[in-house]
Amino acid sequence: MLICIQGHVMTKQLVNLVKIAKQQLDMQEKNLLRNQTLITRKYADIDSINTQIASIPMPSSGSFSAYQSQKDSIQAYLYEIHEIQRQIGILKEEQEYIKQQIRIAHLEHEKTLYLYNKAKDAQTLENNKQETKQLDEVTIMLHTRQKNSTNIE
């Protein structure tokens, strides 16, 4: 009976560990989605800047200063694109780290789930043994009672 109670407590503890491992996995998957969304937004920002660059009219005639001003505007946009690409690079590095964390969290979840299932199976087996033992005891008691009642008559 004590083994059965200990097995039940252990199973409950393992259920909690499985839940925690699943929460960790879910959290890392949310982090990955958030990261991917940020990367997508950065690419959209680059597309927007490229559209702005394409809409800048280049003077075909006029003063050199007007041409230089347009060129400086384009350079500022190109610098902004470069900065966004740098941010995308950092986000992609973070993405690889998050993917690694997901793999680890997935393994932890699978490991705790395996241990839980193994403990649950052991507990079920132990419960079945106890039930069989109790049924055997009841059968013996009934047989003894029946034998005693036949001897009395």
N, C-alpha and C positions, 0 to 999 in steps of 0.2 A: 504494500500500500504506500509506503514511504517513497519507493522508487517511482510510483505512478504520480505522486504529488510533485516530486522533484522534476520529473519529465514534463509535467504540465507547466510548472514555473519556468523551466528552461525554454519551453516552446513559446510561452508568452514573451519572454525576453528576446527571443529570436525574432518574433513578429515585430517587436519594436525596432530591432536592428534592421530588419528588412525595410520597414517604413522609412527609417532615417536614410538608408542607402538609396532608396527610390527618390526621396526628396532631394538628396544631393545630385542625383542623376538629372532630375527634372530642372533643378536650378542651373546646372551647367548647360543643359539644352536651351533654356531661356537666354542664358548669356550668349550662346552661339547665335541665336536668332537676333538678339539685340545688336550684336557685332555685325552680322550680315546686313541688317537694316542700315546701320551707319555707313557701311561700305557702299551700299546701293545709293544712299543719299549723296555721298561724296562724288560718285560717278555722275549723278544727276547734276551736281553743282558744276562739274567740269563741262558737261554738255551745255549747260546754260551759259557758261563763260565763253565757250567756243562759238555759240550763237551770237553772243554780244560782239566778239571779235569779228565775226563774219559780217556783222551789220555796220562796222565802222567803215565809212567811206574814205578811201585813200585819194588825196587830192591829185588830180592829173596836171594841174597847173597852179600857179600861185607861189607864195613865198616858201622858202626853205623852212622857216619857223613853223608854219602850219603843218608841213610834212613831218617835222621833228616832233611836234606835239602829238600827232596821230601815232607816230612810231612809239613815243613814250607811253601812250595809253595802251597800246598793244603789249608793250613790254610789261606794264603793270599787270595786265591780265595774264600774261604768260607766267609771271612770277607767282601769281595767285594759283594758277593751275599746278605749278611745280610744288607749292606748299601743300595743296590738297593731295597731290600724288604722294608726298612724303607722309601725310596723315594716313592715307590708304595703306601704305607700306607698314606703318605701325599697327594699324587695325588688322592687317593680314597676319602679322606676327602674333598678335593677341589671339586671332582666330585659331592658329595652329596650336597655341598653348591650351585654349579652351577645348579643342578637339582631343588633345591628349588627356585633359582632365575628364572629358566625357568617357574616354576609353577606360580610364582608371575607375570612375564612378560606376560604369557598366559592369566591370569585373567585380567590384565590391558588392554590387547589388546581386549579381548572379551567384557569388560565393555565399552571401548571407541567405539567399533564397534556397540554395542547395542545402546548406546546413539546417535551415528551418524544415525543409521537406524531409531530410534524413531524420531529424529529431521527431518530427510528427509521425513518420513511419515507425520509428522505434517505439514511440508512445502507443501507437495503435496496436503494434505487435504485443507490447506489454499488457495493454488493456485486454486484448484477446486471450492472452495466456491467463490473466487473472479471471476473466469470465469463464474460461474453460475449467479452471481449477475450482471456481465456486460452483459451477454446474456439476462437476464430479463430486464435490462434497455434498451437494444437495441430493444427488442421485444415491450416494452411499447412505446418507441419512434416511432417505425414503425407503431404500432397500432394507436397511436395518429395522426401521419401524415396521415395515410390512412383514419382515421375518419374525419380529417380536410379537406382532399381533397374531400371526398364524400359530406361533408356539403357545400363545395364551389360550387360544380356542381349542 
